[in-house]
Structure formats: structure tokens, C-alpha cells
Amino acid sequence: MLQRRPNRRTRTHRPKRTDREMVCRALAIYLVVGLAGGCGLPRATASEWDREDIQKLTSFVDEQLDCIWNVAKVAPPKQASPEVYWRRVNLDVAGRIPSMDSARTNSQYESASQAEDALRELIQSGAAARYWGSLLRRLWFPQTDVPPYQYLQADTESWLTEQLFNHRCINEMAHELLTVQYEVQHEVQHEKVAGSSPWATRQTAVPDVFIASNEFQSARMASNATRSFLGIDLECAQCHDHPFDRWTQQQFWQTAAFFELPDNPSLEFAEVGSLKVLIPDSQKIVTAQLFVDATLNRRVYSPSQGESGRTLFADWMCDKRNRWMARHTVDVVWGQLFGVRLSELAHRAESEVVQHWERLHAGLADEFVARGSPLFPLVAALVQTRAYRAESQGIGLAGGVLKRRQQLLAVYNIKALSATQLLDSLQMAQGETTGLAAGPAGIRERTRRAFSESQQVGVEGDQARSVTQLLSLMNGTAWGQPPAIEALATADFLSEAACMDALYWLALGRPPTLQELDQFREAGLFSEDRSSRWERYEDVHWILTNSVEFNTNH
């Protein structure tokens, strides 16, 4: 039995409008609700993409997964409906549900090429750059999510968003972030992006987030660089040899020596051997040296030109011959899209398929490096694979069978929405577009930050929110009266069925089923009484946005 929303707000009295004013206002807001979805940055040009390369990468993943499914003797996954797939890919690529117009249009495509063009447009949008810029900031500098480093979020995300939108490769961005000069720039210069929204700015200076969030300490910078960019837990060897891995304390401090300041910043040239550090609580001094069996690209740097040992380390880390960064980047992106990382799949896998997961991981990393380490072509290839398009429900499967198919990606793993996904999706479902147009430092940043802190879930694949989080979502809203409710409630030219249909497309990206309409009719929420539209639509909207379907990426 459907229940009405508790604690309905008292709506303030509104002056009576003429019929013409009501129709015009409803039409205007209805069009905004249907067509909204931009993010304040113009679209990239299609000429910068290679469809053939993306299709080859998709085919490679499909072939490897086919091999895994054959060896494991499981049937390939059934494909999700176009509506479910489009909602899923919007959440993973742009960080929010699709607009009503986008969802409806995509469900009506009759050819694969039309759907592919829509996907390319989404991936090349400013919304995608903004969302993945935020993701990279949290993945590379997770310490900026907590005090006292939160002040670094806005400039870092602005810079990353701009780089991604301009198709900068992952290794190029990482190199610039690690080698930023020590002169802290308190006032970062911005310039307006021509022809874009007031919130779209280009940050001209590389943010000093790497050195500032690590408080200029060599040990912390070494830990951050190896963990976030290479996926190596070298930090556990800081005080003693790593208890579970092969890394030693000496290797940790040899790495930290790269991040020490040069003894004489005015020198034109300095050798790597001049980079030294004293291991704490010992009398041992170690010299900068890589923790793996590899050779530095160069052993001389120029302090007078602003270079340091960080430059030598970044040269090696971001070089295409170094597979550590490529493997970790592919692993992280896969985890964001599928809810579980490739390294975890190989670790948990049955013995007969372990080598196939490792082959897939290595092959993806090689292809990623061979094409210059671009992020969005990798994302585009993965979201078109059969595993990503798979159904998530597993209807009729026993618990053990379903879990095994999930571990083999023969069923899509359901993910809870992240705090930012939930926030922006609520805005889309309500027809509120102001916050989506704003950049990371936009007019609602304080609200976004507070909401993110209160509603954040765990890692990729986590489906659970706390009881407190759920109650806060159910009993309140941050935005006041949803524009979509006002549009529909005052649109006398729309039938009751059309309004219910619009509410479903807004919130869930699909039309209502006959059974759902019958349930709303039984609850008194689907009727021809136009005088009660406002209250009824508020209740329907509340029910839909508090449903499991809305709050998960399935």
C-alpha cells in the first residue's frame, strides 16, 4: 500500500494568475524540465574522437569476458532495457539522471547509430568533464574531502574539469600536479570562457593541491603519489617493513627522498644522488631511488629552472613505459563503472578464470597507454560493453547463483548513488537546473558540500546508506517547491495520465506501468480532481524520489 509523504510543508498563498499566465508559465517551466541538463561548458568537437579505436577496445573487453563466461560455464548476460541503460550511463558519465526529454528521446531511437551518437554527445559534454573532474580530485587527493584541506577543492576541480574538457591525457595532468612549483599561489587567476555560462571559467595556473594538502612533507607526498596515482600501498612501510607486501622501510624513504627540497635551489644542474633524507629514529641517510626495478628517465634536474626530485619521479611515473599508473587508472575507472575493480575480480575469482581477469586488466592498460592515456575514450569503450549493458535484477536466480554471476559480471552490480549523484539527480527530478549550471565553486557549493558530507556512502559498489541518512532524505528537501510540480499542477491542458507519465520520466527515466498506476489510483493519488493536483503530485514525487529505484544505479 502506498503511503503519502509525512510532514507535508504548508504552501504559502500565491496570487491568482489569469489562465493565460498559468498556461505560459506552465509551458515555460515544462520545457525547462524537459530540456535541462547542461553544465555550463560548451561541447567538445567530435573530430577529436576516434570511433574505430573505441569500438576495438569495446570488442576486446567483450571477447575477454566471453572467454571468462565460457570457462566459468555461465550464460552471457541479458541486456538491460534502453531506459535502464540510458539512466545508468548518465549517472556514471555525467553524475546525474537524464533529463525527461533526453530519457524519452533515447527510448525512441530505432537504430544503434542514433544511440551511439547520443552517448558520444553525453561523454563529450561539460557535465561529464565536471563530474569526472570531481571524481579525479577525490581519487587523487582524498585528503581534500576533510578539514583543513577542503579549501583546495574548488580550484582543483575547476582545473581538472578544464583539462578533461580539453582532452588532456591522464598522465599529462598527473605530471603537472606533481611538479607544481613550491611558490604557493594564494590568488589563482581565472579567465572567462568565451560563449559559455557565467560560471564556466578557465583556471590558468596549476593548483598546488599536491604539496599544500601534504603540508610540504616529503613522506606524505611520497605516500600520496604512490597510493593515489600508482595504486601501491607503500605508506605501510614508513615505520617498518610492510607486513603483507614486499616493500621495505628503506624503499619508502628512498622514494620520499625524491620529494625533498634541493639543497641549493640556485644550481643550474643537480644529480639525483644529491636527494637524501634521514630515516626517522635512526642514523641512516638514504638517497633517492625507485622502489621497483626500473631506470629513471634522467638523473639530472635543474633547480634553477624550478625542477626538483619530484620532476624526476613524475617523469618516470607518467612515462608510457611505466605500466603501474596505467594499470591503476584502468582499475579505478572500471571500479567506478562496474562497482568492483578488476584487481578485486581477479583476487576473488575462481582459479580457472584468474588468468583471464589478469589478461583483461593487462590488455586494457596496454591499450590505454598505446592511445596516450585519454580518460573519456576509455569510459566510452567500457560503457558500451555487454557486461555494462547487462540486466541487474537476476530474476529467478537463487542467492548463490546470483552472487556468482555478479562476481563474473554476468549480472550488473547495483550501486548506491554517491552523495553528488544523489544531489544532482534530485535537482533534475525536481526541474531545478541552477545548481547543475554552476561549476565546482558555483552559487550552491556550500549546500553541495553539506549534502555530500551528510549523504556520502562508501566505496564503489556500496549499496547501503545509514538509517539517519535515509530519514533525512525521507523527511525533508533542500530545495523548497519543485518547479516540476508547479508546472504540472498548473498545466490545465495536460491530462492526469500525461502528468503522471511526466513525473515518472522526470524521476525514473521511464513511463509508469499499469500496475503502478493502479496502485496510485487505489491510494487516491491518481484521479481527475484537478483541485488536488498540487498535493497529490508532491506525494507522488516524494514516493518516486525515495524509492530504491531512484536511489540506486541499477
C-alpha positions in Angstrom: 0.0 0.0 0.0 1.4 3.4 -1.0 1.8 5.9 1.8 1.7 9.7 1.5 4.7 11.8 2.3 4.8 12.7 6.0 5.1 16.3 7.4 3.9 18.0 4.2 5.0 21.6 4.2 2.4 24.3 4.3 2.5 26.1 0.9 2.4 29.9 1.1 -0.5 31.7 -0.5 0.1 32.5 -4.2 -1.7 35.3 -6.0 -4.2 34.1 -8.5 -3.0 34.2 -12.1 -5.0 34.5 -15.2 -5.5 31.5 -17.4 -3.0 32.9 -20.0 -0.4 33.5 -17.3 -0.8 30.0 -15.9 -0.5 28.3 -19.3 2.5 30.3 -20.3 4.3 29.7 -17.0 3.5 26.0 -17.1 4.7 25.7 -20.7 7.9 27.6 -19.9 8.8 25.5 -16.8 7.8 22.3 -18.5 10.2 23.0 -21.4 12.9 23.7 -18.8 12.2 20.5 -17.1 12.4 18.5 -20.3 15.4 20.1 -21.9 17.7 20.9 -19.0 20.9 19.1 -18.5 23.8 21.2 -19.5 26.6 22.1 -17.1 27.9 25.5 -18.2 30.7 24.3 -20.6 30.3 24.0 -24.4 30.5 20.6 -26.1 33.8 19.3 -27.4 34.1 18.7 -31.1 33.5 15.2 -32.5 36.7 15.4 -34.6 38.8 14.7 -31.5 37.4 11.2 -31.1 38.2 8.0 -33.0 35.2 5.8 -33.1 37.1 2.8 -34.6 39.6 2.8 -31.6 36.7 2.9 -29.1 34.9 0.1 -30.9 38.0 -2.1 -31.0 38.5 -1.6 -27.2 34.9 -2.5 -26.6 35.3 -5.6 -28.7 38.5 -6.6 -26.8 36.7 -6.4 -23.5 33.7 -8.3 -24.8 35.9 -11.1 -26.2 37.8 -11.4 -22.9 34.5 -11.6 -20.9 33.1 -14.1 -23.3 36.1 -16.3 -22.6 35.6 -15.9 -18.9 31.9 -16.8 -19.1 32.7 -19.8 -21.3 35.4 -21.1 -18.9 33.1 -20.5 -15.9 30.2 -22.1 -17.7 27.7 -19.3 -17.2 25.4 -17.8 -19.8 26.1 -14.3 -21.1 24.0 -11.6 -19.5 20.7 -10.5 -20.8 20.8 -6.8 -21.9 19.0 -4.1 -19.9 16.2 -2.1 -21.5 17.2 1.2 -23.3 15.6 3.2 -20.5 17.6 1.5 -17.7 20.8 1.6 -19.7 20.5 5.3 -20.5 19.8 6.2 -16.9 22.8 4.1 -15.8 25.2 5.7 -18.3 24.0 9.2 -17.4 24.7 8.5 -13.7 28.2 7.1 -14.4 29.3 9.5 -17.1 27.6 12.8 -16.1 26.9 12.1 -12.4 23.1 12.6 -12.6 20.0 11.1 -14.1 19.0 12.1 -17.6 16.5 14.9 -18.3 13.0 14.0 -19.1 13.5 15.0 -22.8 16.7 13.0 -23.1 15.2 9.9 -21.5 12.2 9.9 -23.7 14.1 10.6 -26.9 16.7 7.9 -26.2 13.9 5.3 -25.6 12.6 6.0 -29.1 15.8 5.5 -31.1 15.4 2.9 -33.8 19.0 2.4 -34.8 22.2 1.7 -32.9 23.9 4.7 -34.6 21.4 7.1 -33.1 22.0 5.7 -29.6 25.8 5.8 -30.2 25.6 9.5 -31.3 23.7 10.4 -28.1 26.3 8.6 -26.0 29.1 10.4 -27.7 27.4 13.7 -27.1 27.0 12.9 -23.4 30.6 11.8 -22.9 31.9 14.9 -24.7 29.7 17.3 -22.6 30.7 19.7 -20.0 28.7 17.7 -17.5 30.9 14.7 -18.0 34.1 16.8 -17.6 32.8 18.4 -14.4 31.7 15.0 -12.9 34.9 13.2 -13.7 37.0 16.3 -12.6 35.3 15.9 -9.2 36.0 12.2 -9.2 39.6 12.6 -10.0 40.1 15.2 -7.3 38.6 12.7 -4.7 40.6 9.8 -6.1 43.9 11.5 -6.3 43.6 13.8 -3.3 41.1 12.2 -0.9 42.5 14.3 2.0 40.8 17.3 0.4 37.4 15.9 1.5 38.2 16.7 5.1 39.4 19.8 7.1 41.7 21.6 6.9 42.2 20.9 3.2 38.7 21.4 1.9 39.6 24.9 0.7 41.6 23.2 -2.1 38.6 21.5 -3.6 37.2 24.3 -5.8 40.4 25.3 -7.6 41.5 21.7 -8.1 38.2 20.6 -9.6 38.0 23.6 -11.8 41.4 22.9 -13.2 40.8 19.2 -13.7 37.4 19.9 -15.3 39.0 22.2 -17.8 41.8 19.8 -18.6 39.4 16.9 -19.2 37.2 19.0 -21.3 40.2 19.9 -23.5 41.1 16.2 -23.8 44.2 16.4 -21.8 45.6 12.9 -21.0 45.7 11.5 -17.5 49.5 11.2 -17.4 49.9 14.8 -18.5 47.6 16.2 -15.8 49.3 14.0 -13.1 52.7 15.2 -14.2 51.7 18.9 -13.9 50.1 18.4 -10.5 53.1 16.6 -9.0 55.7 19.1 -10.4 53.9 22.3 -9.5 56.3 25.0 -8.1 56.7 25.5 -4.4 55.7 29.1 -4.6 52.2 28.9 -3.3 49.7 31.0 -5.4 47.2 32.4 -3.0 45.1 34.1 -5.7 44.6 31.8 -8.7 43.9 33.7 -11.9 40.7 32.8 -13.8 39.6 33.9 -17.2 36.1 33.8 -18.7 35.5 31.1 -21.3 34.0 32.8 -24.3 30.4 32.0 -25.2 29.7 30.0 -22.0 27.8 30.4 -18.8 28.9 32.9 -16.1 30.2 30.0 -14.0 32.5 28.5 -16.7 36.0 29.8 -16.1 39.4 28.6 -17.2 41.9 28.3 -14.4 45.2 29.4 -15.9 47.5 28.1 -13.0 48.1 24.6 -12.0 46.7 24.2 -8.4 49.3 23.5 -5.7 47.0 20.8 -4.1 49.6 18.1 -4.1 52.2 20.0 -2.0 49.7 22.0 0.0 47.4 19.1 1.1 50.5 17.2 2.1 51.9 20.2 4.0 55.1 20.2 2.0 56.2 17.0 3.8 58.2 14.5 1.7 56.9 11.4 3.4 53.3 12.5 2.9 53.9 13.4 -0.7 55.5 10.0 -1.4 52.6 8.2 0.2 50.0 10.3 -1.8 51.8 9.8 -5.1 52.4 6.1 -4.8 48.9 5.3 -3.4 46.7 7.6 -5.5 48.5 7.5 -8.8 50.1 4.1 -8.8 47.8 2.1 -6.6 50.7 0.9 -4.4 50.4 0.9 -0.6 54.0 2.0 0.1 52.8 4.1 3.1 52.6 1.0 5.4 56.4 0.7 5.1 57.0 4.1 6.6 57.8 2.9 10.1 58.7 -0.7 9.4 58.8 -3.2 6.5 55.4 -3.8 5.0 53.7 -6.6 7.0 51.9 -8.1 3.9 53.8 -6.9 0.9 57.4 -6.8 -0.4 58.0 -3.1 0.3 60.7 -2.2 2.9 61.1 0.8 5.1 64.2 1.8 3.2 62.3 1.7 -0.1 59.7 4.1 1.4 62.3 6.6 2.5 64.2 6.3 -0.8 61.0 7.3 -2.5 60.4 10.1 -0.1 63.9 11.5 -0.9 62.6 12.4 -4.4 60.2 14.9 -2.7 62.8 16.7 -0.6 63.8 20.2 -1.4 67.1 20.7 -3.3 69.9 21.7 -1.1 70.8 24.6 -3.4 67.8 25.9 -5.4 70.1 28.2 -7.5 72.1 25.3 -9.0 71.8 25.0 -12.8 72.1 21.2 -12.6 71.9 18.7 -9.8 72.4 14.9 -9.6 69.7 12.6 -8.2 72.3 11.5 -5.7 72.0 14.9 -4.0 68.5 14.0 -2.9 68.8 12.5 0.5 66.7 12.0 3.6 67.3 10.8 7.2 65.1 7.9 8.2 63.4 8.9 11.5 64.5 7.3 14.7 67.7 6.1 13.1 71.1 7.4 12.0 70.6 6.1 8.4 70.6 8.5 5.5 69.2 7.2 2.2 69.4 8.5 -1.4 66.5 8.8 -3.8 65.9 5.6 -5.6 62.9 3.9 -7.3 61.2 1.2 -5.3 60.9 -1.1 -8.3 63.4 -2.5 -10.7 63.3 0.4 -13.2 65.5 3.1 -14.5 64.8 6.9 -14.2 64.3 8.7 -17.5 67.0 11.1 -16.4 69.3 11.5 -13.4 69.9 15.2 -13.6 67.5 18.1 -12.9 67.7 21.9 -12.9 66.8 23.5 -9.5 67.3 27.0 -11.0 64.5 26.2 -13.5 62.1 25.2 -10.8 62.7 21.5 -11.1 63.2 19.2 -8.1 63.4 15.5 -7.4 59.6 15.5 -7.9 60.3 16.2 -11.5 62.4 13.1 -11.9 59.8 10.9 -10.1 56.9 12.4 -12.2 58.9 11.8 -15.4 59.2 8.1 -14.5 55.7 7.8 -13.1 53.9 9.3 -16.2 56.1 7.7 -18.8 54.2 5.4 -21.2 56.7 2.6 -20.5 55.6 2.6 -16.8 52.6 0.3 -16.6 51.9 1.0 -12.9 49.9 4.2 -13.4 48.1 2.8 -16.5 47.0 -0.4 -14.6 45.8 1.6 -11.6 43.9 4.2 -13.7 42.1 1.4 -15.7 41.4 -0.4 -12.4 39.9 2.7 -10.8 37.8 3.6 -13.9 36.5 0.1 -14.1 35.5 0.2 -10.5 33.6 3.4 -10.9 31.6 1.9 -13.8 31.1 -1.7 -12.7 31.1 -1.3 -8.9 34.1 -3.6 -8.4 37.7 -3.2 -9.6 39.5 -5.5 -11.9 42.1 -6.3 -9.3 39.3 -7.3 -6.9 37.7 -9.5 -9.5 41.0 -11.3 -10.1 41.6 -11.7 -6.3 38.2 -13.2 -5.7 38.0 -15.2 -8.9 37.8 -19.0 -9.2 41.2 -20.4 -10.0 40.4 -21.3 -13.6 39.5 -17.7 -14.6 42.1 -15.7 -12.6 44.5 -15.6 -15.6 41.7 -14.3 -17.8 40.9 -11.4 -15.5 44.6 -10.6 -15.3 44.9 -10.8 -19.1 41.9 -8.4 -19.4 43.5 -6.0 -16.9 46.9 -6.0 -18.6 45.4 -5.7 -22.1 43.2 -2.7 -21.1 46.3 -1.0 -19.6 48.3 -1.6 -22.7 45.6 -0.2 -25.0 45.2 2.8 -22.6 48.9 3.7 -22.8 49.1 3.0 -26.6 46.4 5.6 -27.2 48.1 8.2 -25.0 46.2 7.6 -21.7 43.0 9.6 -22.5 40.2 9.1 -20.0 37.0 9.6 -21.9 37.7 7.2 -24.8 38.3 4.5 -22.2 35.0 5.4 -20.5 33.2 5.4 -23.8 34.5 1.9 -24.7 33.6 0.4 -21.3 30.1 1.7 -21.1 29.3 0.0 -24.5 30.4 -3.5 -23.4 27.9 -6.2 -22.9 28.8 -6.5 -19.2 28.0 -2.9 -18.6 24.7 -3.2 -20.5 23.7 -6.3 -18.5 20.4 -6.6 -16.5 20.8 -6.1 -12.8 17.8 -7.9 -11.4 18.7 -11.6 -11.8 15.0 -12.6 -11.7 14.5 -16.3 -10.7 18.1 -16.9 -9.7 18.9 -18.4 -6.3 21.1 -16.4 -3.9 24.3 -18.4 -4.6 23.8 -18.4 -8.3 23.1 -14.7 -8.4 26.2 -13.9 -6.4 28.4 -16.0 -8.7 27.0 -14.3 -11.8 27.6 -10.9 -10.1 31.3 -11.8 -9.5 31.6 -12.8 -13.1 29.8 -9.6 -14.3 27.1 -11.7 -15.9 24.7 -9.6 -13.9 25.1 -5.9 -13.4 26.2 -4.9 -9.8 23.7 -2.5 -8.3 25.4 0.6 -6.8 24.1 3.2 -4.4 24.2 6.8 -5.7 27.1 8.8 -4.4 26.2 12.0 -2.5 26.9 14.2 -5.5 25.0 11.9 -7.9 22.0 11.9 -5.5 22.0 15.7 -5.1 22.2 16.5 -8.8 19.7 13.7 -9.6 17.2 15.2 -7.1 17.7 18.6 -8.8 17.0 17.0 -12.2 13.9 15.2 -10.9 12.6 18.5 -9.5 13.3 20.5 -12.6 15.8 22.6 -10.7 18.7 23.4 -13.0 20.5 26.3 -11.4 22.9 24.1 -9.4 23.7 22.0 -12.4 24.8 25.0 -14.3 27.2 26.2 -11.6 30.8 25.0 -11.5 32.5 23.5 -8.5 32.7 27.0 -7.0 29.2 27.9 -8.0 26.4 29.5 -6.1 25.3 26.3 -4.3 28.8 25.0 -3.3 28.1 25.3 0.4 24.9 23.3 0.1 26.5 20.7 -2.1 29.3 20.3 0.4 27.0 19.9 3.4 24.8 17.5 1.5 27.8 15.5 0.3 29.2 15.2 3.8 25.8 14.0 5.2 24.9 11.6 2.5 28.3 10.1 1.4 28.3 6.3 1.0 31.4 4.1 1.0 33.4 2.7 -1.9 32.4 1.6 -5.4 29.6 -0.9 -5.3 28.3 0.0 -1.8 24.5 -0.1 -1.7 23.8 0.9 1.9 23.0 4.3 3.5 22.6 4.7 7.2 19.2 4.9 8.9 20.0 8.6 9.7 20.7 9.3 6.0 17.6 7.7 4.9 15.4 9.5 7.4 16.9 12.9 6.4 16.1 12.2 2.8 12.5 11.0 3.5 11.5 13.8 5.9 12.8 16.9 4.1 14.1 18.5 1.0 16.8 21.2 0.4 15.2 23.0 -2.5 11.6 24.0 -1.4 8.9 23.8 -4.0 10.0 21.7 -7.1 9.5 23.7 -10.3 8.3 20.5 -12.0 5.4 20.2 -9.5 4.3 23.7 -10.2 4.5 23.2 -13.9 2.3 20.1 -13.9 -0.1 21.2 -11.2 -0.9 24.4 -13.2 -1.0 22.9 -16.7 -4.7 22.5 -17.3 -4.0 21.5 -20.9 -2.3 18.2 -19.7 -4.4 15.2 -18.8 -3.9 13.3 -15.5 -2.3 10.4 -17.3 0.1 12.8 -19.1 1.1 14.4 -15.7 1.8 11.0 -14.1 3.8 10.0 -17.1 5.9 13.1 -16.8 6.5 12.6 -13.1 7.8 9.1 -13.9 10.1 10.2 -16.7 11.4 13.0 -14.6 12.3 10.8 -11.6 12.9 7.3 -13.0 13.6 7.8 -16.7 10.7 5.5 -17.8 6.9 5.5 -18.1 4.7 4.1 -15.3 3.4 0.6 -15.6 -0.4 -0.2 -15.5 0.1 -1.9 -12.1 1.8 1.2 -10.7 -1.0 3.5 -11.9 -3.5 1.2 -10.3 -1.6 1.4 -7.0 -1.6 5.2 -7.2 -5.3 5.2 -8.0 -6.1 3.0 -5.0 -4.1 5.4 -2.8 -6.1 8.3 -4.1 -3.1 9.9 -5.9 -4.2 9.3 -9.5 -7.6 10.9 -10.0 -9.2 13.6 -12.2 -9.7 16.0 -9.3 -7.6 19.0 -10.6 -8.1 21.0 -7.4 -5.9 18.5 -5.5 -3.2 18.2 -8.1 -0.5 20.1 -6.2 -0.8 18.0 -3.1 -1.1 14.7 -5.0 1.9 15.4 -7.3 4.0 16.4 -4.3 3.2 13.0 -2.7 3.9 11.1 -6.0 7.1 12.9 -6.4 8.1 12.1 -2.8 7.3 8.4 -3.3 9.3 8.2 -6.5 12.4 10.0 -5.3 12.5 8.0 -2.1 12.2 4.7 -3.9 15.0 2.1 -4.2 14.9 2.5 -8.0 15.7 6.2 -7.8 18.4 5.9 -5.1 20.4 3.2 -6.8 22.3 2.9 -10.1 20.9 -0.3 -11.4 
